[in-house]
Amino acid sequence: MARGRKTALAVKLSEEERAELESWQRATTIRAGLARRGRVILLLAEGQSISETGRLTGLARRHVEKWGRRFLAGRIDGLADKGGRGRKPVFSPGGGAARGQAGLRAS
């Protein structure tokens, strides 16, 4: 029995979703972060508390809540990484340099 507060994240999985998330746990070629998110959703669907789910998966409580809410909003597609605000590429895909700089092509 799960201890702790009851969660507001009532995750219900269809058979197809459960099968896919369980296959992620067995896969050897899937990204580790995606497999961990799938484990979070499986534990929440089993009725584990957010704190206990975080302890079992090694994630902070706020990250468990984040992935639970993203799953409820977008189902399995919601577990994918969103585009970040990271560093923009220096070189354009066409081979030229970004921001009007000279490229590295030989003249």
Secondary structure, DSSP 4 states (H G I P E B T S, - for coil): ---SPPPS------HHHHHHHHHHHH-SSS-HHHHHHHHHHHHHHTT--HHHHHHHHT--HHHHHHHHHHHHHHGGGGGSPPP---PPPSB-TTSSBSTT---S---
